[in-house]
Amino acid sequence: MRLIVASLAIAAAFATPTFAQTDPSLCEQDKGYIEVYKQFVEGWVDAVQAGRLVDPQKTDIAVWVEQWKNRMLQGTPVHDLCVEMVQKRISEGF
């Protein structure tokens, strides 16, 4: 019984947005890049408001996001961009 409860707790934890924000498997889903982008921006804003991201880092991320969007418009595969955004979030720590 404990194993079942523990398994359910672990499954519930991985279903939370905290884990989904850095889960590259979202990029495999149809339009998963939209969720990755949304969660990236929300996490970025939360980190700035909490004081964990300050200049020049927060400005560098803003520039990176604009370049990311431009690359999407230029035709870079969405899957690749999605994975890059997940990796960027992990590397920036938010």
Legacy VTK file of the C-alpha trace (Angstrom):
# vtk DataFile Version 3.0
C-alpha trace
ASCII
DATASET POLYDATA
POINTS 94 float
0.000 0.000 0.000
2.832 2.394 0.841
4.364 1.717 -2.555
1.114 2.680 -4.265
0.795 5.869 -2.231
4.429 6.766 -2.922
3.973 6.073 -6.627
0.888 8.263 -6.766
2.701 11.059 -4.923
5.612 10.908 -7.357
3.262 10.883 -10.345
1.376 13.878 -8.951
4.629 15.762 -8.376
5.736 15.213 -11.953
2.352 16.410 -13.202
2.818 19.796 -11.560
3.853 22.837 -13.590
7.178 22.981 -11.721
8.329 19.800 -13.410
6.552 20.469 -16.695
8.435 23.744 -17.106
11.684 21.929 -17.772
10.316 18.771 -19.348
11.530 18.536 -22.964
8.884 15.894 -23.697
6.419 18.792 -23.971
8.211 19.616 -27.224
7.063 16.274 -28.641
3.399 17.198 -28.190
1.351 18.989 -30.807
1.740 22.683 -29.997
3.683 21.810 -26.840
6.031 24.663 -27.671
3.228 27.060 -26.740
3.083 25.639 -23.210
6.888 25.714 -22.948
6.931 29.370 -24.053
4.104 30.311 -21.682
5.749 28.598 -18.728
9.133 30.115 -19.631
7.707 33.633 -19.542
5.755 32.982 -16.335
8.834 31.524 -14.649
10.972 34.412 -15.850
8.504 36.991 -14.504
8.199 35.145 -11.179
12.002 35.022 -10.831
12.320 38.746 -11.612
9.573 39.665 -9.158
11.159 37.489 -6.469
14.509 39.199 -7.034
16.255 36.037 -8.235
16.890 37.526 -11.697
18.385 40.984 -11.865
20.225 42.966 -14.514
22.192 42.212 -16.557
20.873 38.625 -16.504
17.186 39.545 -16.847
17.949 41.839 -19.800
20.123 39.168 -21.425
17.194 36.748 -21.189
14.845 39.327 -22.751
17.243 39.737 -25.672
17.525 35.947 -26.002
13.718 35.602 -26.107
13.453 38.214 -28.883
16.140 36.406 -30.885
14.283 33.137 -30.255
11.060 34.624 -31.639
12.889 36.003 -34.675
14.394 32.590 -35.375
10.893 31.099 -35.252
9.707 33.648 -37.809
12.720 32.827 -39.987
11.680 29.174 -40.117
13.831 27.413 -37.530
12.035 24.147 -36.676
9.664 24.693 -33.765
10.734 21.466 -32.072
14.363 22.622 -31.978
13.370 26.024 -30.622
11.205 24.400 -27.983
14.044 22.191 -26.754
16.371 25.213 -26.705
13.895 27.108 -24.546
13.701 24.245 -22.058
17.504 24.097 -21.951
17.741 27.874 -21.530
15.399 27.779 -18.573
17.419 25.024 -16.936
20.696 26.859 -17.540
19.307 30.130 -16.142
17.928 28.381 -13.079
14.327 29.554 -13.013
LINES 1 95
94 0 1 2 3 4 5 6 7 8 9 10 11 12 13 14 15 16 17 18 19 20 21 22 23 24 25 26 27 28 29 30 31 32 33 34 35 36 37 38 39 40 41 42 43 44 45 46 47 48 49 50 51 52 53 54 55 56 57 58 59 60 61 62 63 64 65 66 67 68 69 70 71 72 73 74 75 76 77 78 79 80 81 82 83 84 85 86 87 88 89 90 91 92 93
